[in-house]
Amino acid sequence: MIFRGLIFSALVVVALLASVGVSQTQQSRGPVAKLAAVMPEVIPVPAAAQPSEHFDADAATKAYLAEIPASARAFRRLL
């Protein structure tokens, strides 16, 4: 009889923990989720990232990163 009570208690605890986990995953993740959902209609390609015979991947990456506003970079560091 005590064994059944322990099993029932354990199942209740597991069910409660599972419901808390599901409810947390369904909540919005704040401004990060909203920013990720917005896709620009046109993505401009910087001059350094244009295809050419002398393509430099480092320069292209720096050119793309330079287009990210400072406020967005500061926000990302907080995460």
C-alpha positions, -999 to +999 in steps of 0.1 A: +000+000+000+028+024+008+045+014-024+014+024-044+014+058-027+050+064-035+045+055-072+014+078-073+034+106-057+063+102-082+039+102-111+022+134-099+056+151-095+067+140-130+034+152-145+038+186-128+074+190-140+064+181-176+035+206-176+059+234-164+084+225-191+057+226-218+043+259-206+077+275-206+085+264-242+052+279-254+059+313-240+073+340-263+111+345-260+107+383-261+122+407-286+147+381-300+119+360-314+102+390-329+134+402-346+142+368-360+107+365-375+110+397-395+127+391-428+137+420-450+123+420-486+156+428-501+190+419-487+216+444-499+250+430-508+279+452-498+305+460-524+331+439-507+308+409-508+301+411-545+314+381-565+347+387-583+380+370-592+396+384-561+369+376-536+380+381-500+358+362-475+372+382-445+364+415-462+330+403-472+322+392-436+334+425-422+313+444-447+281+425-437+289+429-400+294+467-405+257+469-417+244+456-383+234+486-361+254+491-330+223+488-309+216+453-323+252+442-316+250+455-280+217+437-275+231+404-288+260+406-263+235+407-234+222+373-243 
